[in-house]
Amino acid sequence: MDGSKIRWGIVSTAKIGREKVIPGIQSSKTGVVAAIASRNRDKAGEIAGELGIEKAYGSYEELFADPDIDAIYNPLPNHMHVPVTVQAVEAGKHVLCEKPIALSAEDASTLLSLPKDRLIAEGFMVRAHPQWIRAREIIRSGELGDLQAIQGFFSFFNDDPDNIRNRADMGGGALMDIGCYTMLAGRYFFEAEPQRVVSLIDRDPEFGTDRFTSAMMDFGSGRQLTFTVSTQLTPFQRLQLVGTKKRLEIPIPFNSPQGDASELRLDDGSELGDGSVQPEAIAPCDQYAELADVFGRAIRGETTLTYGVEDALQNMKILDAIFASAERGGWVDVT
């Protein structure tokens, strides 16, 4: 094993880890997956064998106690993000935690008191994808004119009562699972913070989770983000970035196929029906590998971590405000 690489330990055998993040780390430039832990030792051993991981542990505590592990990836259910991240950091590990990092801003604030020499980041791989980076370059260049409107849509269909996304006690629901991405698009592309939000939520009568959520976010100076997310609609996703001169579309903004090329679509509106769209190809990449490298370089001290605990806390404040707006039936300031 290359001693210069970040040695990762994976908490749990969650599907996103097995199918997305572990392969991403394994193909990254800076990291290797050195260990995996599960409460079921046999399961951990089985996955380790399948994915070529050297060590398998039967508890998270064993993994955290391994002195050869530098960083932990935490893809546990949302309600376990904070407590397990705290455990890992107190054991001296850096932590990349699945989004959302907590159940609320109050929950996330616990992380602020942890040792500052350990890095903690929320696993928003989209910010590491070249298509998001290139889209922001286009915005910054002024080619769109003034970016005034962002519209996002993200949906899939899942009515399995045993799925954690449909468990209210585990932090399930559309807003927490996928609305965090559409919300983040506003912060990333406007390069600003929302001042207030208003939302409408429809909850599943059996699960109690939000199955259909729409929101508007006011970023000031006339800038607006609107989005709809759902766990019980036809699978679809799209992001529109609309300026005073041109519109930029990201066709697959959140789940860009791993290792495949992607595309941006620039349109000056001179022909309706996408007749004036100019596509721009984005080279094949693995956004999970890109995220692992962003975090790995920060651990090495080669770069500064742009999005740390404070950024994750801000995300939770916005999500809290969206939930509060639906309950109160009106605008809520983001504090």
Helices and strands as residue ranges (DSSP letters): E 6-11, H 15-16, I 17-21, H 22-26, E 31-37, H 41-51, E 55-57, H 60-65, E 71-74, G 78-80, H 81-90, E 94-97, H 105-109, G 110-113, E 120-122, G 125-128, H 130-141, E 147-157, G 164-166, G 168-170, H 174-174, I 175-179, H 180-190, E 196-203, E 210-218, E 224-230, E 232-243, E 247-250, E 262-267, E 277-282, H 287-300, H 309-328, E 332-333
